[in-house]
Amino acid sequence: MTDDFDLIVSSFLSEYGVRIYSDDFKSMTWDEFAALLGGLSADSPLVRMVRIRSETDRNVIRHFTKVQHKIRNDWIRRSKGCQETANVAKERDTFLQELVEMFRKGG
């Protein structure tokens, strides 16, 4: 979500008139922030971006602009990289656990 901070800033300003860098925002509770974030309309910059990234309907994707395709493809590529990193970490942990077990049993 940190990559989308600018989208959050612009969405909050356009939807609610709230400036994230204002004193009013600094006094906002987490629950209020989460409620406002969850209540963003489909026309907000953040929700539009999320919809492009998460679209799975081939017919809709077929009608994407070049920019929308790039946004979606970049997101998929980056998400896949994160998933692969998590898989590598899991495999490493499994391997290390197997080594520990092997040494406990004496090889």
C-alpha angles and dihedrals in degrees: 000000000000088000088060097051093113089052090051091049093050093042093052091047095048096041103037107010088240118145109211093211093053129105089245090061093048090061093049115114122233091246091055092047091049091048092051092046091050091048097057113130125242088255095060117109093242096050092046089054093048091049092053092048096047101040113128102168105109092206092056092044090051089062095048118122119242089260092052091049090051092049092050095043093048090050093049091048092049093045090050089052091053091049091049090050090052091048092051091051091049092049090048091051091048091049092049091049090051090051091051090050091047093052092046089055091048100256 
